Amino acid sequence: MQDFEPPIHWNDYEDIAQKLFERFGNTMPESKIYRLRFTDLLTWVLEIEGFTGKKEECNEGHLEMIQSAWVYEWRDQQ
């Protein structure tokens, strides 16, 4: 039986952060995460497998929450 992962949407901040940490690991430390351009972050989120949100549905608030959740995820893994 295959594991089922539910679709990920814009306000699934922790899930997105976990996927970003899995992709970048320690190559993207806290200091780099906070200096990211939101255009790059948007692109990376849209590339996540199972992500179903649309670019047009995104706003700065979503990206700020994703950024913060990613920092917390990075800290948890240290």
C-alpha atoms as an extended CHARMM CRD file, in Angstrom:
* protein
*
        78  EXT
         1         1  MET       CA              0.0000000000        0.0000000000        0.0000000000  PROA      1               0.0000000000
         2         2  GLN       CA              1.3270000000        3.3810000000       -0.9760000000  PROA      2               0.0000000000
         3         3  ASP       CA              1.4580000000        6.3030000000        1.4770000000  PROA      3               0.0000000000
         4         4  PHE       CA             -1.0620000000        8.9880000000        0.6580000000  PROA      4               0.0000000000
         5         5  GLU       CA             -0.0770000000       12.5920000000        1.1880000000  PROA      5               0.0000000000
         6         6  PRO       CA             -2.8980000000       15.1090000000        1.0910000000  PROA      6               0.0000000000
         7         7  PRO       CA             -2.4920000000       18.0770000000       -1.2340000000  PROA      7               0.0000000000
         8         8  ILE       CA             -0.6000000000       21.0820000000        0.1220000000  PROA      8               0.0000000000
         9         9  HSD       CA             -2.1420000000       24.5470000000       -0.0730000000  PROA      9               0.0000000000
        10        10  TRP       CA             -0.8630000000       28.0790000000        0.6340000000  PROA      10              0.0000000000
        11        11  ASN       CA             -1.7690000000       28.0880000000        4.3110000000  PROA      11              0.0000000000
        12        12  ASP       CA             -0.1410000000       24.7240000000        5.0520000000  PROA      12              0.0000000000
        13        13  TYR       CA              2.9090000000       26.6510000000        6.2290000000  PROA      13              0.0000000000
        14        14  GLU       CA              4.4920000000       23.8890000000        8.3090000000  PROA      14              0.0000000000
        15        15  ASP       CA              4.1240000000       21.3190000000        5.5310000000  PROA      15              0.0000000000
        16        16  ILE       CA              5.6760000000       23.7010000000        3.0150000000  PROA      16              0.0000000000
        17        17  ALA       CA              8.5060000000       24.5260000000        5.4190000000  PROA      17              0.0000000000
        18        18  GLN       CA              9.2180000000       20.8370000000        5.9480000000  PROA      18              0.0000000000
        19        19  LYS       CA              9.3510000000       20.2280000000        2.1840000000  PROA      19              0.0000000000
        20        20  LEU       CA             11.6940000000       23.2040000000        1.7110000000  PROA      20              0.0000000000
        21        21  PHE       CA             13.9600000000       21.9330000000        4.4870000000  PROA      21              0.0000000000
        22        22  GLU       CA             13.9770000000       18.4770000000        2.8840000000  PROA      22              0.0000000000
        23        23  ARG       CA             15.0240000000       20.0810000000       -0.3950000000  PROA      23              0.0000000000
        24        24  PHE       CA             17.6620000000       22.5100000000        0.8890000000  PROA      24              0.0000000000
        25        25  GLY       CA             18.6670000000       21.1460000000        4.3090000000  PROA      25              0.0000000000
        26        26  ASN       CA             21.5400000000       22.9670000000        5.9750000000  PROA      26              0.0000000000
        27        27  THR       CA             22.6090000000       24.6330000000        2.7250000000  PROA      27              0.0000000000
        28        28  MET       CA             19.9230000000       27.2090000000        3.5140000000  PROA      28              0.0000000000
        29        29  PRO       CA             20.5420000000       28.3740000000        7.1080000000  PROA      29              0.0000000000
        30        30  GLU       CA             18.3680000000       30.8460000000        8.9990000000  PROA      30              0.0000000000
        31        31  SER       CA             20.3530000000       33.8810000000        7.8360000000  PROA      31              0.0000000000
        32        32  LYS       CA             19.8620000000       32.9230000000        4.1710000000  PROA      32              0.0000000000
        33        33  ILE       CA             16.1770000000       32.1040000000        4.6090000000  PROA      33              0.0000000000
        34        34  TYR       CA             15.5190000000       35.5940000000        5.9670000000  PROA      34              0.0000000000
        35        35  ARG       CA             17.3570000000       37.1860000000        3.0310000000  PROA      35              0.0000000000
        36        36  LEU       CA             15.4750000000       35.2860000000        0.3090000000  PROA      36              0.0000000000
        37        37  ARG       CA             13.7490000000       37.1180000000       -2.4630000000  PROA      37              0.0000000000
        38        38  PHE       CA             10.0650000000       36.3140000000       -2.3660000000  PROA      38              0.0000000000
        39        39  THR       CA             10.1330000000       35.6350000000       -6.1140000000  PROA      39              0.0000000000
        40        40  ASP       CA             12.5550000000       32.7520000000       -5.4730000000  PROA      40              0.0000000000
        41        41  LEU       CA             10.5130000000       31.4610000000       -2.5380000000  PROA      41              0.0000000000
        42        42  LEU       CA              7.3480000000       31.5650000000       -4.6410000000  PROA      42              0.0000000000
        43        43  THR       CA              9.0080000000       29.5440000000       -7.3990000000  PROA      43              0.0000000000
        44        44  TRP       CA             10.3000000000       26.9250000000       -4.9440000000  PROA      44              0.0000000000
        45        45  VAL       CA              6.9010000000       26.5310000000       -3.2910000000  PROA      45              0.0000000000
        46        46  LEU       CA              5.2050000000       26.0460000000       -6.6570000000  PROA      46              0.0000000000
        47        47  GLU       CA              7.7500000000       23.2760000000       -7.4480000000  PROA      47              0.0000000000
        48        48  ILE       CA              6.8510000000       21.2250000000       -4.3400000000  PROA      48              0.0000000000
        49        49  GLU       CA              5.3840000000       17.8410000000       -5.2320000000  PROA      49              0.0000000000
        50        50  GLY       CA              1.7630000000       17.7140000000       -4.1490000000  PROA      50              0.0000000000
        51        51  PHE       CA              1.4130000000       21.4950000000       -3.9210000000  PROA      51              0.0000000000
        52        52  THR       CA             -1.9250000000       22.4860000000       -5.4230000000  PROA      52              0.0000000000
        53        53  GLY       CA             -2.0050000000       26.2440000000       -4.8040000000  PROA      53              0.0000000000
        54        54  LYS       CA             -1.9240000000       28.6530000000       -7.7240000000  PROA      54              0.0000000000
        55        55  LYS       CA              0.5170000000       31.5170000000       -8.1520000000  PROA      55              0.0000000000
        56        56  GLU       CA             -2.3930000000       33.9690000000       -8.3210000000  PROA      56              0.0000000000
        57        57  GLU       CA             -3.6190000000       32.8530000000       -4.8800000000  PROA      57              0.0000000000
        58        58  CYS       CA             -0.3490000000       33.7670000000       -3.1870000000  PROA      58              0.0000000000
        59        59  ASN       CA              0.2090000000       36.9800000000       -1.2660000000  PROA      59              0.0000000000
        60        60  GLU       CA              3.0120000000       38.4920000000        0.7810000000  PROA      60              0.0000000000
        61        61  GLY       CA              1.4400000000       37.2530000000        4.0150000000  PROA      61              0.0000000000
        62        62  HSD       CA              1.6240000000       33.6440000000        2.8240000000  PROA      62              0.0000000000
        63        63  LEU       CA              5.2850000000       34.0270000000        1.8890000000  PROA      63              0.0000000000
        64        64  GLU       CA              6.1450000000       35.6560000000        5.2210000000  PROA      64              0.0000000000
        65        65  MET       CA              4.4690000000       32.8200000000        7.1310000000  PROA      65              0.0000000000
        66        66  ILE       CA              6.2370000000       30.2000000000        4.9970000000  PROA      66              0.0000000000
        67        67  GLN       CA              9.5580000000       31.9570000000        5.5830000000  PROA      67              0.0000000000
        68        68  SER       CA              9.0270000000       31.9940000000        9.3670000000  PROA      68              0.0000000000
        69        69  ALA       CA              7.8940000000       28.3670000000        9.4440000000  PROA      69              0.0000000000
        70        70  TRP       CA             10.9730000000       27.3790000000        7.4170000000  PROA      70              0.0000000000
        71        71  VAL       CA             13.2430000000       29.1120000000        9.9400000000  PROA      71              0.0000000000
        72        72  TYR       CA             11.5480000000       27.2420000000       12.8000000000  PROA      72              0.0000000000
        73        73  GLU       CA             11.8830000000       23.9680000000       10.8820000000  PROA      73              0.0000000000
        74        74  TRP       CA             15.5830000000       24.6810000000       10.2910000000  PROA      74              0.0000000000
        75        75  ARG       CA             16.0860000000       25.4610000000       14.0130000000  PROA      75              0.0000000000
        76        76  ASP       CA             14.2910000000       22.2620000000       15.0330000000  PROA      76              0.0000000000
        77        77  GLN       CA             16.6890000000       20.2160000000       12.8990000000  PROA      77              0.0000000000
        78        78  GLN       CA             19.8430000000       21.7170000000       14.4240000000  PROA      78              0.0000000000
